[in-house]
């Protein structure tokens, strides 16, 4: 199944055209393995209201299955992506956010500064990723194996949980 996806890059410099969005392109490239159709893509400034409005619009009006944000998840004063996401989600998926930080810690202790969240609005999964291309690739590679199943569950198309990982042979 092809998933309808949105990529929202949060970057003041990117929104002003001062920085090329390599992180958003990395997300697009990596989601191809899910047969994702990127239907919405935008670079917006680090403004809570703008981020929240775009997430709401893409989840409610565009009915996207997945929205991946990148950028604005740190501790700098302008990093407000988690707050914008928390403002509009119905439910959190803390295990995925914790897994992202855990995977990041394998590569750099700076991942402890990530405030990224993962949540659900209606039938849309929203995943916050860091802003650097390298961190995007590391984090997204780690959660890709579970994304399709999460999207199937949200869309009511999932069967049993796939048996994977250590101990799966006992299932």
Secondary structure as GFF3:
##gff-version 3
##sequence-region A 1 171
A	DSSP	beta_strand	3	10	.	.	.	ID=ss1
A	DSSP	alpha_helix	12	15	.	.	.	ID=ss2
A	DSSP	alpha_helix	22	31	.	.	.	ID=ss3
A	DSSP	three_ten_helix	32	34	.	.	.	ID=ss4
A	DSSP	beta_strand	36	44	.	.	.	ID=ss5
A	DSSP	alpha_helix	48	60	.	.	.	ID=ss6
A	DSSP	beta_strand	66	70	.	.	.	ID=ss7
A	DSSP	alpha_helix	81	88	.	.	.	ID=ss8
A	DSSP	beta_strand	91	92	.	.	.	ID=ss9
A	DSSP	alpha_helix	94	105	.	.	.	ID=ss10
A	DSSP	three_ten_helix	109	113	.	.	.	ID=ss11
A	DSSP	beta_strand	118	121	.	.	.	ID=ss12
A	DSSP	beta_strand	124	129	.	.	.	ID=ss13
A	DSSP	alpha_helix	133	154	.	.	.	ID=ss14
A	DSSP	three_ten_helix	168	170	.	.	.	ID=ss15
###
